[in-house]
């Protein structure tokens, strides 16, 4: 039996008989001939079953979309009048000589090309993930992951795997999912890899992890999920938060560069533009950012302790128009509004050395310089109304010597969603979990 040829390689096999395998994309009859498009992981090709090929034409009459087939056929050049320029196999077609049905599909709920609402799309996710749109999103997301990892490795970071089951809540109060552990012990799904990436400064100085984290907040918005993927890094021996900000800027720039290099076609299909990133990402303090928004958009800022979604959107609008950047940093948030381990220099109180990165109107990253003195950290934990004993495992690293350090955490799904300007972060999540579903919709 001939080896399988991928559809993208058919152009190199004109005049030869080959075997391909994949799914029936669409089928159409024309007179006594049957045409159907086949797709595999590499692309699509038009197949034609001719009346002269008796066995092939009879089998072709029975096939339907999404059937899985193995096709034997001759690779031919299309007539000049039928060539589709700029399309994979636009000048090539496969004359079918034999069809082997590997799997039949039941009646489909709707055509893959049909426009459906998001709930319907998610209800039929094992099917709708086959759409060109979904494949584009997650092909780009795969590149984002690879490029982000590559950038951090090039900047001296070592990857580790953080745990998904933890003994306490790293955020110090965020809603968590609890689970029953061994010996009647209560454990939790991790809300962050924060403690563990700090611990890994001990062996590596610079560490990063790609981690699944879980948030039990009852947030039903276009920007929240119950399970997300965080791209986190932490680095030791820093002077202030500007050093992790620079590492993050390098990682973002490297990632955007690689995505643009590989996926200009996807940007075009989504009718969006390549992200603009200048030589240096603009930086505003929270006070500066909110003053600018208030002035430029004639608004009264209601919460001066944090950026609201509208603040974020309008600041990004201003920065894009006037500073030619799709990204902007916000720094110097009030310490009381940041995680308990966020560093506050006495000369800068009550502001922290925390920062956020906004991308096209949405916060995609949060970071900070962290506290590194044991006594100061215990004091902060107590001030926040928490029990230091519950953090005893984590606090060991500060007992045994910890340098000034900091890091950041980027949400993969939000980053992907803003790259393609998707309206809902669920569409940038292969298998979204939220208040209403785990795979299937939850009962009311």
Beta strands, then each sheet from edge to edge (+ up, - down):
strand 1: 17-30
strand 2: 33-40
strand 3: 43-49
strand 4: 68-77
strand 5: 92-103
strand 6: 158-159
strand 7: 165-166
strand 8: 178-180
strand 9: 186-189
strand 10: 206-214
strand 11: 227-236
strand 12: 282-285
strand 13: 327-331
strand 14: 354-359
strand 15: 362-370
strand 16: 405-411
strand 17: 433-434
strand 18: 437-438
sheet 1: 1+ 2- 3+ 5+ 4- 1+
sheet 2: 6+ 10+ 11- 16+ 15- 14+ 13- 12-
sheet 3: 7+ 9- 8+
sheet 4: 17+ 18-
end
